[in-house]
Amino acid sequence: MLAGCGGPAGERAGTDGRGQDPTPAAGPLARPARLPPVVDRVRTRDPVVFLTYDDGIERDPAFAGLVRERRLPVTLFLTDSVAGPGYGRLARLRAVGVSLQNHTLDHPALRGLPYAGQRAEICGQQHKLRSRFGIRPHLFRPPYGTYDRATLRAAADCGITALVLWRASLSADGELTYPHGEPRLHPGDIISVPSTPTESLSPTARTVRLLREIEGRGLRVGRLEDYL
C-alpha cells in the first residue's frame, strides 16, 4: 500500500520560511497583525509530508485515478492563464478531493512589482477561482517562489492566510532535491512535484515513485489545508 492520507493529530501551524523574514519593517506596508506567514514546512509531530503541484498536472489523464485510488490529499496552485483552458479537468480533480489554491492570474515574478499590480494578480485569481468553482482559496504560492513585503500585504488584503513555498522538490528524473537544510525528508515538509512529463516519467509515475520513498521513510501524505 502506498502512502495515503494523514490527518492532524499533533501540533499544527507553526512554520518557517526559506531564509526570508516575513515580518515587515516600520513604514507604510507595516501590518504585522495581518501579514500571512511564509512556509516551506509545517511544525508537527505527525509523520506526514505534503504534496503540492503547480499548473499542468490536470493534463495527465492518469492522475485523477491515482488520487482517487490512494485517497491522496494533494494541493494544486493554479495560474488562470495556464490552467484556464483545463478548468473542466480541474473540476474532475476537485471531485476526487484535490484542493485548488492560488498561483496568480498570469504567473509574473512578483518581487519588486508595485503593490497594486501584485494585488491585482492575487485578488484577480481569487475572483476567478470563486466564479469557476465557488471557492475562495486561503493558500497562495508566489510564482518562482519569489516575493517581498508588498506581496505579503497584497496576499493578506486578498484573504490569503499563508504563502506556501517548499522544502523539497522532485527533479525531472524523480529524485528529491533540497534547496536548503538537511537533504532528507522530515515530518511536516512541503514537497513541490513538477507537472511536466518527461520521456521516461509522467507526472503520475513520478508521484508513484515519490510515494514509495515517502512510505519507506515511515511517513504518509497529509492534507496541507488541515495544518495551515
Residue frames as a rotation matrix with the C-alpha (Angstrom) as fourth column:
MET 1
0.579 0.815 0.000 0.00
0.815 -0.579 0.000 0.00
0.000 0.000 -1.000 0.00
LEU 2
-0.314 -0.707 0.634 1.46
0.654 -0.645 -0.395 3.36
0.689 0.291 0.664 -0.92
ALA 3
-0.899 -0.085 -0.429 1.45
0.391 -0.595 -0.702 6.42
-0.196 -0.799 0.568 1.29
GLY 4
-0.179 0.923 0.340 -2.02
0.787 -0.073 0.613 7.79
0.590 0.377 -0.714 1.85
CYS 5
0.263 0.438 0.860 -3.99
0.004 -0.892 0.453 10.36
0.965 -0.116 -0.236 3.71
GLY 6
-0.502 -0.401 -0.767 -2.87
0.786 0.159 -0.598 11.70
0.361 -0.902 0.235 7.07
GLY 7
0.518 0.747 0.417 -4.75
0.415 -0.646 0.641 13.91
0.748 -0.159 -0.645 9.48
PRO 8
-0.189 -0.634 0.750 -3.61
-0.327 -0.680 -0.656 16.46
0.926 -0.369 -0.079 12.09
ALA 9
0.591 0.379 -0.712 -3.24
0.469 0.557 0.685 14.55
0.657 -0.739 0.151 15.34
GLY 10
-0.012 -0.706 -0.708 -0.36
0.996 -0.074 0.057 16.58
-0.092 -0.704 0.704 16.76
GLU 11
-0.306 -0.170 -0.937 0.90
0.296 -0.952 0.076 20.13
-0.905 -0.254 0.341 16.56
ARG 12
0.488 0.463 0.740 -0.45
0.864 -0.137 -0.484 22.39
-0.123 0.876 -0.467 13.84
ALA 13
0.880 0.019 0.475 0.52
0.260 -0.855 -0.449 25.58
0.397 0.518 -0.757 12.14
GLY 14
0.514 -0.849 -0.120 3.95
-0.187 -0.248 0.951 26.80
-0.837 -0.466 -0.286 13.48
THR 15
0.871 -0.140 0.470 6.03
0.489 0.330 -0.807 27.30
-0.042 0.933 0.356 10.35
ASP 16
0.060 -0.842 -0.536 9.29
0.198 -0.516 0.833 28.54
-0.978 -0.157 0.136 9.00
GLY 17
0.860 0.234 -0.454 10.23
-0.338 -0.406 -0.849 30.29
-0.383 0.883 -0.270 5.77
ARG 18
0.692 -0.630 0.352 13.19
0.721 0.588 -0.366 29.94
0.023 0.507 0.861 3.46
GLY 19
-0.297 -0.926 -0.231 15.64
0.939 -0.328 0.106 32.44
-0.174 -0.186 0.967 4.84
GLN 20
-0.615 0.165 0.771 13.39
0.238 -0.893 0.381 35.42
0.752 0.418 0.509 4.21
ASP 21
-0.843 0.272 -0.464 11.96
0.448 -0.124 -0.886 37.26
-0.299 -0.954 -0.018 7.19
PRO 22
-0.336 0.783 0.523 8.26
0.744 -0.120 0.657 37.93
0.577 0.611 -0.542 6.52
THR 23
0.246 0.424 -0.872 7.96
0.890 -0.455 0.030 40.42
-0.384 -0.783 -0.489 9.38
PRO 24
0.421 -0.060 0.905 7.71
0.661 -0.663 -0.351 43.91
0.621 0.746 -0.240 7.85
ALA 25
-0.691 -0.638 -0.338 9.74
0.718 -0.557 -0.417 46.86
0.078 -0.531 0.844 8.99
ALA 26
-0.063 0.659 -0.750 8.02
0.505 -0.627 -0.593 50.01
-0.861 -0.416 -0.293 10.16
GLY 27
-0.922 -0.216 -0.320 6.59
-0.137 -0.592 0.794 52.02
-0.361 0.776 0.517 7.30
PRO 28
-0.340 0.865 -0.369 3.58
-0.927 -0.374 -0.024 52.24
-0.159 0.334 0.929 5.00
LEU 29
-0.086 0.306 -0.948 3.50
-0.518 0.799 0.305 48.47
0.851 0.517 0.089 4.39
ALA 30
-0.927 -0.376 0.013 3.68
-0.202 0.469 -0.860 47.55
0.317 -0.800 -0.510 8.09
ARG 31
0.171 0.967 0.191 0.66
-0.882 0.063 0.467 45.48
0.440 -0.249 0.863 9.04
PRO 32
-0.727 -0.685 -0.046 2.22
-0.614 0.679 -0.402 42.84
0.307 -0.264 -0.914 11.29
ALA 33
-0.465 0.594 0.656 -1.06
-0.478 0.455 -0.751 41.55
-0.745 -0.663 0.073 12.71
ARG 34
0.553 0.816 -0.169 -2.41
-0.528 0.186 -0.829 40.76
-0.644 0.548 0.533 9.23
LEU 35
0.036 -0.581 -0.813 0.55
-0.993 0.069 -0.092 39.55
0.109 0.811 -0.574 7.21
PRO 36
0.938 0.331 -0.102 0.48
-0.327 0.943 0.059 35.82
0.115 -0.022 0.993 6.38
PRO 37
0.281 -0.869 0.408 3.41
-0.374 0.292 0.880 33.58
-0.884 -0.400 -0.243 7.29
VAL 38
0.341 -0.301 -0.891 5.72
-0.887 0.211 -0.411 32.21
0.311 0.930 -0.195 4.59
VAL 39
0.397 -0.069 0.915 6.06
-0.584 0.750 0.310 28.45
-0.708 -0.658 0.257 4.98
ASP 40
-0.085 -0.362 -0.928 8.07
-0.877 0.470 -0.103 25.64
0.473 0.805 -0.357 3.45
ARG 41
-0.639 -0.002 -0.769 7.21
0.242 0.948 -0.204 23.16
0.730 -0.317 -0.606 6.17
VAL 42
0.412 0.792 0.450 4.73
-0.427 -0.269 0.863 22.70
0.805 -0.548 0.227 8.99
ARG 43
-0.695 -0.597 0.400 5.84
-0.621 0.219 -0.752 22.13
0.362 -0.772 -0.523 12.55
THR 44
0.489 0.870 0.053 4.12
-0.814 0.435 0.385 18.92
0.312 -0.231 0.922 13.54
ARG 45
-0.368 -0.530 0.764 4.81
-0.748 0.657 0.095 15.69
-0.552 -0.537 -0.638 15.41
ASP 46
0.647 0.675 0.356 2.65
-0.290 0.649 -0.703 13.81
-0.705 0.352 0.616 12.91
PRO 47
-0.364 -0.813 0.455 4.60
0.166 0.424 0.890 11.59
-0.917 0.399 -0.019 10.45
VAL 48
0.585 0.672 0.454 3.25
0.630 -0.025 -0.776 13.48
-0.510 0.740 -0.438 7.42
VAL 49
-0.751 -0.610 -0.255 4.57
0.277 -0.641 0.716 15.37
-0.600 0.467 0.650 4.43
PHE 50
0.265 0.889 -0.373 2.57
0.066 -0.403 -0.913 17.42
-0.962 0.218 -0.165 1.93
LEU 51
-0.469 -0.370 0.802 2.38
0.774 0.264 0.575 17.04
-0.425 0.890 0.163 -1.86
THR 52
0.287 0.512 -0.810 1.87
0.002 -0.846 -0.534 20.22
-0.958 0.151 -0.244 -3.87
TYR 53
-0.251 -0.258 0.933 1.66
0.912 0.258 0.317 20.78
-0.323 0.931 0.171 -7.63
ASP 54
-0.504 0.138 -0.852 1.55
-0.266 -0.964 0.001 23.83
-0.822 0.227 0.523 -9.85
ASP 55
0.352 0.764 -0.540 -0.33
-0.734 -0.133 -0.666 24.16
-0.581 0.631 0.515 -13.14
GLY 56
-0.203 -0.372 -0.906 -0.34
-0.949 0.302 0.089 21.30
0.240 0.878 -0.415 -15.61
ILE 57
-0.880 -0.173 0.442 -0.99
-0.329 0.893 -0.307 18.15
-0.342 -0.416 -0.843 -13.60
GLU 58
0.046 0.988 0.148 -4.59
-0.379 0.154 -0.913 18.16
-0.924 -0.014 0.381 -14.82
ARG 59
0.237 -0.001 -0.971 -3.27
-0.971 -0.020 -0.237 17.29
-0.019 1.000 -0.006 -18.31
ASP 60
-0.832 -0.520 -0.192 -2.14
-0.510 0.854 -0.104 13.84
0.218 0.012 -0.976 -17.12
PRO 61
0.011 0.971 -0.240 -5.24
-0.689 0.181 0.702 11.65
0.725 0.158 0.671 -17.52
ALA 62
0.008 -0.053 -0.999 -3.96
0.377 0.925 -0.047 9.05
0.926 -0.376 0.027 -15.02
PHE 63
-0.821 -0.487 0.296 -3.54
-0.060 -0.443 -0.895 11.49
0.567 -0.753 0.335 -12.15
ALA 64
-0.151 0.848 0.508 -7.18
-0.924 -0.304 0.232 11.64
0.351 -0.435 0.829 -11.08
GLY 65
0.601 0.365 -0.711 -7.26
-0.218 0.931 0.294 7.84
0.769 -0.021 0.639 -10.89
LEU 66
-0.331 -0.804 -0.494 -4.18
0.439 0.332 -0.835 7.78
0.835 -0.493 0.243 -8.65
VAL 67
-0.783 0.080 0.616 -5.65
-0.480 -0.707 -0.519 10.41
0.394 -0.703 0.592 -6.34
ARG 68
0.248 0.965 0.084 -8.93
-0.867 0.183 0.464 8.51
0.432 -0.188 0.882 -6.12
GLU 69
0.470 -0.085 -0.879 -7.30
0.064 0.996 -0.062 5.10
0.880 -0.027 0.474 -5.59
ARG 70
-0.374 -0.760 -0.531 -4.84
0.658 0.186 -0.730 6.27
0.654 -0.622 0.431 -2.92
ARG 71
0.688 0.693 -0.216 -7.12
0.673 -0.498 0.547 8.95
0.271 -0.521 -0.809 -1.46
LEU 72
-0.336 -0.938 -0.089 -4.27
0.934 -0.320 -0.157 11.42
0.118 -0.136 0.984 -1.78
PRO 73
0.650 0.588 -0.481 -4.93
0.670 -0.743 -0.002 14.85
-0.358 -0.321 -0.877 -0.25
VAL 74
-0.365 -0.875 0.319 -2.83
0.920 -0.288 0.264 16.84
-0.139 0.390 0.910 -2.72
THR 75
0.360 0.392 -0.847 -2.84
0.333 -0.902 -0.276 20.62
-0.872 -0.183 -0.455 -3.27
LEU 76
-0.031 -0.298 0.954 -2.75
0.997 -0.082 0.007 22.37
0.076 0.951 0.300 -6.66
PHE 77
-0.110 -0.068 -0.992 -1.71
0.267 -0.963 0.036 26.00
-0.958 -0.261 0.123 -7.10
LEU 78
0.152 0.403 0.902 -3.37
0.938 0.229 -0.260 27.43
-0.312 0.886 -0.344 -10.19
THR 79
-0.708 -0.310 -0.634 -2.49
0.013 -0.904 0.428 30.24
-0.706 0.295 0.644 -12.61
ASP 80
0.287 0.955 -0.073 -5.50
-0.076 -0.053 -0.996 31.34
-0.955 0.291 0.058 -14.64
SER 81
0.355 -0.144 -0.924 -3.64
-0.886 -0.366 -0.284 31.95
-0.297 0.920 -0.257 -17.91
VAL 82
-0.714 -0.648 -0.265 -2.12
-0.693 0.709 0.131 28.45
0.103 0.277 -0.955 -17.74
ALA 83
-0.910 0.332 0.250 -4.88
0.179 0.855 -0.486 26.39
-0.375 -0.398 -0.837 -16.14
GLY 84
-0.392 0.830 -0.396 -7.86
-0.618 -0.557 -0.555 28.25
-0.681 0.028 0.732 -17.56
PRO 85
-0.213 0.333 -0.919 -8.27
-0.902 0.294 0.316 26.02
0.375 0.896 0.237 -20.66
GLY 86
-0.594 -0.095 -0.799 -8.23
0.007 0.992 -0.123 22.99
0.805 -0.078 -0.589 -18.35
TYR 87
-0.662 0.338 0.669 -10.75
-0.747 -0.362 -0.557 24.13
0.054 -0.869 0.492 -15.75
GLY 88
0.446 0.834 -0.324 -13.08
-0.796 0.535 0.283 21.30
0.410 0.132 0.903 -16.77
ARG 89
0.184 -0.476 -0.860 -10.41
0.166 0.877 -0.451 18.72
0.969 -0.060 0.241 -15.95
LEU 90
-0.811 -0.502 0.301 -9.65
-0.156 -0.309 -0.938 20.57
0.564 -0.808 0.172 -12.73
ALA 91
-0.054 0.879 0.474 -13.28
-0.974 -0.150 0.168 20.26
0.218 -0.452 0.865 -11.71
ARG 92
0.656 0.254 -0.711 -12.91
-0.228 0.964 0.134 16.48
0.719 0.074 0.691 -12.03
LEU 93
-0.367 -0.849 -0.379 -9.79
0.294 0.281 -0.914 16.56
0.883 -0.447 0.146 -9.85
ARG 94
-0.676 0.189 0.712 -11.62
-0.659 -0.588 -0.469 18.61
0.330 -0.786 0.522 -7.26
ALA 95
0.389 0.916 -0.097 -14.38
-0.799 0.388 0.460 16.00
0.459 -0.102 0.883 -7.29
VAL 96
0.548 -0.244 -0.800 -11.86
0.295 0.951 -0.088 13.36
0.783 -0.188 0.593 -6.14
GLY 97
0.796 -0.052 -0.602 -10.57
0.601 -0.039 0.798 15.53
-0.066 -0.998 0.000 -3.31
VAL 98
-0.244 -0.924 0.293 -7.83
0.925 -0.313 -0.215 17.71
0.290 0.218 0.932 -4.78
SER 99
0.377 0.295 -0.878 -7.54
0.633 -0.774 0.013 21.15
-0.676 -0.561 -0.479 -3.15
LEU 100
0.205 -0.232 0.951 -7.31
0.858 -0.424 -0.289 24.14
0.470 0.875 0.112 -5.53
GLN 101
0.381 -0.192 -0.905 -5.34
0.638 -0.654 0.407 27.18
-0.669 -0.732 -0.127 -4.38
ASN 102
0.963 0.166 -0.213 -3.98
0.025 -0.841 -0.540 30.46
-0.268 0.515 -0.814 -5.79
HIS 103
0.057 -0.968 0.244 -0.90
0.781 0.195 0.593 30.93
-0.622 0.156 0.767 -8.04
THR 104
-0.497 -0.129 -0.858 -1.81
-0.134 -0.965 0.223 34.35
-0.857 0.226 0.463 -9.64
LEU 105
0.616 0.757 -0.217 -3.59
-0.235 -0.086 -0.968 35.25
-0.752 0.648 0.125 -12.85
ASP 106
0.937 -0.207 -0.281 -0.60
-0.300 -0.070 -0.951 35.40
0.178 0.976 -0.128 -15.22
HIS 107
0.771 -0.625 -0.125 2.44
0.629 0.715 0.305 33.94
-0.101 -0.314 0.944 -13.36
PRO 108
0.564 -0.644 0.517 4.67
-0.139 -0.691 -0.709 37.02
0.814 0.328 -0.479 -13.11
ALA 109
-0.288 -0.684 -0.670 7.64
0.811 0.199 -0.551 37.21
0.510 -0.702 0.498 -10.76
LEU 110
0.649 0.760 0.036 6.06
0.614 -0.552 0.564 39.38
0.449 -0.344 -0.825 -8.05
ARG 111
0.253 -0.588 -0.768 9.11
0.816 -0.297 0.496 40.63
-0.520 -0.753 0.404 -6.17
GLY 112
-0.748 -0.608 -0.266 9.67
0.440 -0.755 0.487 44.29
-0.497 0.247 0.832 -6.96
LEU 113
-0.488 0.656 0.576 6.30
0.597 -0.231 0.768 44.88
0.637 0.718 -0.279 -8.62
PRO 114
-0.717 0.297 0.630 4.09
-0.521 -0.829 -0.204 47.68
0.462 -0.475 0.749 -7.24
TYR 115
-0.831 0.444 0.335 1.59
-0.124 0.440 -0.889 46.70
-0.542 -0.781 -0.311 -4.59
ALA 116
0.023 0.931 -0.365 -1.36
-0.743 -0.228 -0.629 47.45
-0.668 0.286 0.687 -6.90
GLY 117
-0.014 -0.094 -0.996 -0.07
-0.904 0.426 -0.027 45.09
0.427 0.900 -0.091 -9.57
GLN 118
-0.916 -0.350 -0.194 0.58
-0.225 0.852 -0.472 42.32
0.331 -0.389 -0.860 -7.09
ARG 119
-0.609 0.759 0.228 -2.85
-0.278 0.064 -0.958 42.75
-0.742 -0.647 0.172 -5.55
ALA 120
0.152 0.676 -0.721 -4.47
-0.952 -0.096 -0.291 42.57
-0.266 0.731 0.629 -9.00
GLU 121
-0.393 -0.390 -0.833 -2.67
-0.650 0.759 -0.048 39.29
0.651 0.522 -0.551 -9.73
ILE 122
-0.994 -0.045 -0.098 -3.60
0.038 0.706 -0.707 37.65
0.101 -0.707 -0.700 -6.43
CYS 123
-0.476 0.879 -0.037 -7.12
-0.272 -0.187 -0.944 39.02
-0.836 -0.439 0.329 -5.92
GLY 124
-0.121 0.427 -0.896 -7.90
-0.991 -0.108 0.082 38.52
-0.061 0.898 0.436 -9.61
GLN 125
-0.625 -0.147 -0.767 -7.20
-0.325 0.942 0.085 34.80
0.710 0.303 -0.636 -9.30
GLN 126
-0.914 0.400 0.066 -9.23
0.050 0.272 -0.961 34.65
-0.402 -0.875 -0.269 -6.08
HIS 127
-0.174 0.894 -0.414 -12.20
-0.696 -0.409 -0.591 36.00
-0.697 0.185 0.693 -8.05
LYS 128
-0.244 0.031 -0.969 -11.60
-0.884 0.405 0.236 33.59
0.400 0.914 -0.071 -10.97
LEU 129
-0.883 -0.164 -0.440 -11.49
-0.026 0.953 -0.303 30.54
0.469 -0.256 -0.845 -8.72
ARG 130
-0.729 0.685 0.020 -14.53
-0.079 -0.055 -0.995 31.68
-0.680 -0.727 0.095 -6.82
SER 131
-0.039 0.758 -0.651 -16.54
-0.892 -0.320 -0.319 32.20
-0.451 0.568 0.688 -10.01
ARG 132
-0.290 -0.146 -0.946 -15.39
-0.752 0.645 0.132 28.89
0.591 0.750 -0.297 -11.55
PHE 133
-0.494 -0.087 -0.865 -15.55
0.200 0.957 -0.211 26.61
0.846 -0.278 -0.455 -8.50
GLY 134
0.577 0.776 0.256 -17.35
-0.046 -0.282 0.958 28.52
0.815 -0.565 -0.127 -5.76
ILE 135
0.497 -0.496 -0.712 -14.23
0.864 0.359 0.353 28.52
0.081 -0.791 0.606 -3.57
ARG 136
0.835 -0.357 0.418 -12.09
-0.324 -0.934 -0.149 31.25
0.444 -0.011 -0.896 -2.06
PRO 137
0.387 -0.735 -0.557 -8.55
0.552 0.668 -0.498 29.90
0.738 -0.115 0.665 -1.58
HIS 138
0.989 -0.105 0.106 -6.63
-0.147 -0.596 0.790 30.80
-0.020 -0.796 -0.605 1.57
LEU 139
0.296 -0.935 0.196 -3.22
0.366 0.301 0.881 29.50
-0.883 -0.188 0.431 0.44
PHE 140
0.957 -0.046 -0.287 -1.01
-0.263 -0.554 -0.790 31.18
-0.123 0.831 -0.543 -2.16
ARG 141
0.293 -0.910 0.293 2.21
0.705 0.412 0.577 30.14
-0.646 0.038 0.762 -3.93
PRO 142
0.516 -0.167 -0.840 4.11
-0.432 -0.898 -0.087 33.07
-0.740 0.407 -0.535 -5.46
PRO 143
0.987 -0.156 -0.026 5.43
0.048 0.449 -0.892 32.25
0.151 0.880 0.450 -8.94
TYR 144
0.293 -0.951 -0.098 9.07
0.033 0.113 -0.993 31.11
0.956 0.287 0.064 -8.90
GLY 145
0.360 -0.107 -0.927 8.95
0.882 0.363 0.301 31.26
0.304 -0.926 0.225 -5.09
THR 146
-0.733 -0.666 0.138 9.84
0.604 -0.730 -0.319 34.96
0.313 -0.150 0.938 -5.04
TYR 147
0.475 0.880 0.001 8.06
0.732 -0.396 0.554 37.62
0.488 -0.262 -0.832 -3.00
ASP 148
-0.728 -0.615 0.301 8.56
0.277 -0.667 -0.691 40.79
0.626 -0.420 0.657 -0.99
ARG 149
-0.852 0.390 -0.349 6.69
0.303 -0.177 -0.936 42.68
-0.427 -0.904 0.033 1.71
ALA 150
-0.546 0.682 -0.487 4.29
-0.806 -0.585 0.084 44.10
-0.228 0.439 0.869 -0.86
THR 151
-0.523 0.327 -0.787 3.41
-0.282 0.806 0.521 40.50
0.805 0.494 -0.329 -1.78
LEU 152
-0.795 0.179 -0.580 2.58
0.576 0.524 -0.627 39.74
0.192 -0.832 -0.520 1.84
ARG 153
-0.746 0.536 -0.396 0.43
-0.176 -0.732 -0.659 42.82
-0.642 -0.422 0.640 2.16
ALA 154
-0.465 0.575 -0.673 -1.39
-0.866 -0.140 0.479 42.13
0.182 0.806 0.563 -1.11
ALA 155
-0.643 0.193 -0.741 -1.93
0.070 0.979 0.194 38.49
0.762 0.073 -0.643 -0.19
ALA 156
-0.839 0.329 -0.434 -3.38
0.476 0.055 -0.878 39.46
-0.265 -0.943 -0.202 3.19
ASP 157
-0.606 0.616 -0.504 -5.69
-0.517 -0.786 -0.339 42.00
-0.605 0.055 0.794 1.56
CYS 158
-0.357 0.461 -0.812 -6.93
-0.794 0.307 0.524 39.26
0.491 0.832 0.257 -0.82
GLY 159
0.591 0.695 0.410 -7.80
-0.802 0.451 0.391 36.89
0.087 -0.560 0.824 2.03
ILE 160
0.338 -0.574 -0.746 -4.69
-0.054 0.779 -0.625 34.71
0.940 0.252 0.232 1.91
THR 161
0.922 0.042 0.384 -3.59
-0.383 -0.031 0.923 33.23
0.050 -0.999 -0.012 5.26
ALA 162
0.365 -0.866 0.342 -0.25
-0.011 0.364 0.931 31.64
-0.931 -0.344 0.123 4.22
LEU 163
0.485 -0.378 -0.789 2.33
-0.872 -0.148 -0.466 31.82
0.059 0.914 -0.402 1.41
VAL 164
0.751 -0.104 0.652 3.37
-0.110 0.954 0.279 28.27
-0.651 -0.281 0.705 0.58
LEU 165
0.150 -0.781 -0.606 6.87
-0.986 -0.070 -0.153 27.50
0.077 0.620 -0.781 -0.72
TRP 166
0.909 0.120 -0.399 8.60
-0.137 0.990 -0.015 24.10
0.393 0.068 0.917 -0.47
ARG 167
0.451 -0.790 0.416 11.46
-0.687 -0.010 0.726 22.45
-0.569 -0.613 -0.547 1.42
ALA 168
-0.498 -0.573 0.651 11.92
0.045 0.733 0.679 19.67
-0.866 0.368 -0.339 -1.14
SER 169
0.310 0.579 -0.754 11.20
-0.821 -0.237 -0.520 19.35
-0.480 0.780 0.402 -4.82
LEU 170
0.394 -0.088 0.915 11.16
0.274 0.961 -0.025 16.45
-0.877 0.261 0.403 -7.26
SER 171
-0.473 -0.637 -0.609 13.53
-0.470 -0.402 0.786 16.60
-0.745 0.658 -0.109 -10.20
ALA 172
0.108 0.523 -0.845 12.52
-0.994 0.042 -0.102 15.62
-0.018 0.851 0.524 -13.72
ASP 173
-0.357 -0.312 -0.880 14.04
-0.443 0.886 -0.135 12.14
0.822 0.342 -0.455 -13.20
GLY 174
0.525 0.763 -0.377 12.09
-0.016 0.452 0.892 11.62
0.851 -0.462 0.249 -9.98
GLU 175
-0.219 -0.673 -0.706 14.82
0.818 0.269 -0.509 12.37
0.533 -0.689 0.491 -7.42
LEU 176
0.811 0.497 -0.309 14.19
0.580 -0.615 0.534 14.61
0.075 -0.612 -0.787 -4.41
THR 177
-0.288 -0.866 0.409 16.28
0.630 -0.493 -0.600 17.78
0.721 0.085 0.687 -4.18
TYR 178
0.474 0.369 -0.800 16.54
0.874 -0.307 0.376 20.17
-0.107 -0.878 -0.468 -1.24
PRO 179
0.548 -0.238 0.802 17.15
0.277 -0.853 -0.443 23.91
0.790 0.464 -0.401 -1.75
HIS 180
-0.181 -0.579 0.795 18.36
-0.685 -0.505 -0.524 24.24
0.705 -0.640 -0.305 1.85
GLY 181
0.315 0.298 0.901 18.69
-0.930 0.286 0.230 22.26
-0.189 -0.911 0.367 5.06
GLU 182
-0.437 -0.478 0.762 19.35
-0.444 0.851 0.279 18.57
-0.782 -0.217 -0.584 5.61
PRO 183
-0.478 0.214 -0.852 18.90
-0.859 0.087 0.504 16.56
0.182 0.973 0.142 2.39
ARG 184
-0.898 0.322 -0.300 16.27
0.330 0.944 0.027 14.15
0.292 -0.075 -0.954 3.69
LEU 185
-0.121 0.949 0.292 12.54
-0.021 -0.296 0.955 14.23
0.992 0.110 0.056 4.33
HIS 186
-0.990 -0.067 -0.122 11.27
0.123 -0.014 -0.992 15.27
0.065 -0.998 0.022 7.74
PRO 187
-0.198 0.968 -0.153 7.73
0.974 0.176 -0.145 15.34
-0.113 -0.178 -0.978 9.14
GLY 188
0.362 0.479 -0.800 5.97
0.419 -0.850 -0.319 18.49
-0.833 -0.219 -0.508 8.03
ASP 189
-0.693 -0.687 -0.220 7.97
0.102 -0.395 0.913 19.04
-0.714 0.610 0.344 4.84
ILE 190
0.546 0.772 -0.325 6.15
-0.214 -0.246 -0.945 20.57
-0.810 0.586 0.031 1.88
ILE 191
-0.434 -0.671 0.601 7.16
0.380 0.468 0.798 18.94
-0.817 0.575 0.052 -1.42
SER 192
0.178 0.411 -0.894 6.83
-0.704 -0.581 -0.408 20.54
-0.687 0.702 0.186 -4.85
VAL 193
-0.168 -0.138 0.976 6.14
0.407 0.892 0.196 17.97
-0.898 0.431 -0.093 -7.57
PRO 194
-0.715 -0.136 -0.686 6.64
-0.464 -0.641 0.611 19.13
-0.523 0.755 0.395 -11.18
SER 195
0.227 0.934 0.276 3.70
-0.172 0.317 -0.933 18.67
-0.959 0.164 0.232 -13.54
THR 196
0.330 -0.168 -0.929 5.68
-0.931 -0.219 -0.291 18.49
-0.154 0.961 -0.228 -16.79
PRO 197
0.901 0.004 0.434 6.12
0.006 1.000 -0.022 14.99
-0.434 0.022 0.901 -18.27
THR 198
-0.107 -0.941 -0.321 9.50
-0.806 -0.107 0.582 13.70
-0.582 0.321 -0.747 -19.45
GLU 199
-0.111 0.014 -0.994 10.29
-0.838 0.536 0.101 10.97
0.534 0.844 -0.048 -21.98
SER 200
-0.693 -0.293 -0.659 10.66
-0.009 0.917 -0.398 8.45
0.721 -0.270 -0.638 -19.18
LEU 201
-0.750 0.369 -0.549 8.25
0.644 0.223 -0.732 9.65
-0.148 -0.902 -0.405 -16.48
SER 202
-0.060 0.809 0.585 4.75
0.376 -0.524 0.764 11.06
0.925 0.266 -0.273 -16.48
PRO 203
-0.384 -0.025 0.923 3.72
-0.687 -0.661 -0.303 13.22
0.618 -0.750 0.236 -13.51
THR 204
0.689 0.689 0.226 1.66
-0.677 0.500 0.540 10.30
0.259 -0.525 0.811 -12.22
ALA 205
0.662 -0.523 -0.537 4.58
0.399 0.852 -0.338 7.86
0.634 0.010 0.773 -12.47
ARG 206
-0.373 -0.806 0.459 6.80
0.015 -0.500 -0.866 10.43
0.928 -0.316 0.198 -10.78
THR 207
0.012 0.480 0.877 4.28
-0.902 -0.372 0.216 10.71
0.431 -0.794 0.429 -7.96
VAL 208
0.905 0.314 -0.287 4.06
-0.206 0.914 0.350 6.92
0.372 -0.258 0.892 -7.54
ARG 209
0.149 -0.935 -0.322 7.85
0.501 0.352 -0.791 6.75
0.853 -0.044 0.521 -7.18
LEU 210
-0.500 -0.308 0.809 7.75
-0.402 -0.745 -0.532 9.54
0.767 -0.592 0.249 -4.63
LEU 211
0.471 0.762 0.445 5.02
-0.787 0.135 0.602 7.83
0.398 -0.634 0.663 -2.63
ARG 212
0.732 -0.286 -0.619 7.18
0.323 0.945 -0.055 4.72
0.600 -0.160 0.784 -2.33
GLU 213
-0.367 -0.923 0.119 10.01
0.359 -0.258 -0.897 6.82
0.858 -0.286 0.426 -0.94
ILE 214
-0.224 0.380 0.897 7.68
-0.742 -0.663 0.096 8.61
0.631 -0.645 0.431 1.49
GLU 215
0.807 0.589 -0.031 6.35
-0.453 0.653 0.607 5.30
0.378 -0.476 0.794 2.78
GLY 216
0.426 -0.733 -0.530 9.85
0.485 0.679 -0.551 3.88
0.764 -0.022 0.645 3.01
ARG 217
-0.632 -0.646 0.429 10.73
0.030 -0.573 -0.819 6.67
0.775 -0.504 0.382 5.42
GLY 218
-0.613 0.443 -0.654 7.78
0.789 0.388 -0.476 5.85
0.042 -0.808 -0.588 7.65
LEU 219
-0.807 0.334 -0.487 5.79
-0.199 -0.930 -0.309 8.89
-0.556 -0.152 0.817 6.52
ARG 220
-0.223 0.781 0.584 2.43
0.919 0.368 -0.141 9.42
-0.325 0.505 -0.800 4.84
VAL 221
-0.737 0.026 0.675 0.76
0.391 -0.799 0.457 12.21
0.551 0.601 0.579 2.87
GLY 222
-0.448 0.575 -0.684 -1.19
0.697 -0.255 -0.671 14.76
-0.560 -0.777 -0.287 4.91
ARG 223
0.331 0.646 0.687 -3.74
0.881 -0.472 0.019 17.34
0.337 0.599 -0.726 3.86
LEU 224
-0.667 -0.721 0.190 -1.96
0.625 -0.679 -0.385 20.68
0.406 -0.138 0.903 3.91
GLU 225
-0.308 0.619 0.722 -5.18
-0.209 -0.785 0.584 22.63
0.928 0.029 0.371 4.45
ASP 226
0.675 0.530 -0.513 -5.76
0.342 0.392 0.854 20.75
0.654 -0.752 0.083 7.73
TYR 227
0.178 -0.735 -0.655 -2.48
0.983 0.096 0.160 22.12
-0.055 -0.672 0.739 9.09
LEU 228
-0.873 -0.482 0.076 -2.43
0.488 -0.867 0.102 25.69
0.017 0.126 0.992 7.77
